[in-house]
């Protein structure tokens, strides 16, 4: 029985790609950066993601036992893509079958290396393997007949004393082909791994994919962003989380601004750091992913029936590492955006000219004047 299982393993038919050091500039796969492929919450998600935009369909299903793969679990895929791109650039042969030391992965994505972190890594592998994806992206007309998981198979290699010696994983062909095609890969800021919120992690990937290097950035209707995210949060709560991210200027390499356009909130993303780009086949050569100013959903997508008062509802987004602070590189807030920002209940719209922690005071009243 064991022999038949080994024979059916893809690892028996693939040459292993051994990750030597794990030290590679982080790269991300374009398709995963803008479509809702992952849960954005720490809490277990079982409800499927069913996304449709034009000819693009994405369907993601989870099993009740493990839940859907999260955007934090996707760090493993980013790391794997980074290793493959670095090896291909160096002229080395790669494969969907990766062999590596877990310590390499954990340190590269900013995690600790204690027993708990190794356990969390194995839990992530379970979710990545049990989550099932169907999509029209790079699949053709028969996409419904083809489904895959983020990890086809994985195994922890141990010594006789039970201590972990290494890991082996097999990536799906869909993902691997999207990595070795250099036009489908973008470099990302290493500070991405320090982002703690699910929505802000997803929003950084969207910003990197769409705004890229464009001096005039990109604009998104908040309702359109909500649809693209696949989040289970209400539109009102999602909008409130976006406002908090704008106030903190939390995305590395980008400045955010939020303006009211009629009954809609429009998010504008401007690049502040042009050091990242798409990876060309030539070593060290980068290309801008998009040309000209762009808008997504601004002209024709509304707020799905949610009024202004509804958009002010609030709920904090769950994070995986709530005890870790975020140190954003974008310290200067967008003055115009903050002035037009509609805050959530209990939060005052800050004067961008004041330093953090400064309290505003009402002007003194004249004698006999009512408050």
SULRAVEN-V608023 format. One record per run of one state. SS is the DSSP state (alpha for helix, beta for strand, coil for the rest). FROM is the first residue (numbers start at 1). TO is the last residue. If there is no record, write none. Layout:
# SULRAVEN-V608023
SS	FROM	TO
SS	FROM	TO
This chain:
# SULRAVEN-V608023
coil	1	1
alpha	2	8
coil	9	9
alpha	10	12
coil	13	16
beta	17	18
coil	19	26
beta	27	29
alpha	30	34
coil	35	38
beta	39	39
coil	40	48
beta	49	53
coil	54	55
beta	56	61
coil	62	69
beta	70	70
coil	71	74
alpha	75	89
coil	90	96
beta	97	100
coil	101	101
alpha	102	108
coil	109	114
alpha	115	130
coil	131	131
beta	132	135
coil	136	142
alpha	143	145
coil	146	147
beta	148	148
coil	149	150
beta	151	158
coil	159	163
beta	164	171
coil	172	172
alpha	173	180
coil	181	181
alpha	182	184
beta	185	187
coil	188	189
alpha	190	194
coil	195	196
beta	197	197
alpha	198	210
coil	211	217
beta	218	221
alpha	222	229
coil	230	234
alpha	235	248
coil	249	253
beta	254	261
coil	262	263
beta	264	271
coil	272	277
beta	278	279
coil	280	285
beta	286	287
coil	288	293
beta	294	296
coil	297	309
alpha	310	312
coil	313	318
beta	319	319
coil	320	334
alpha	335	340
coil	341	371
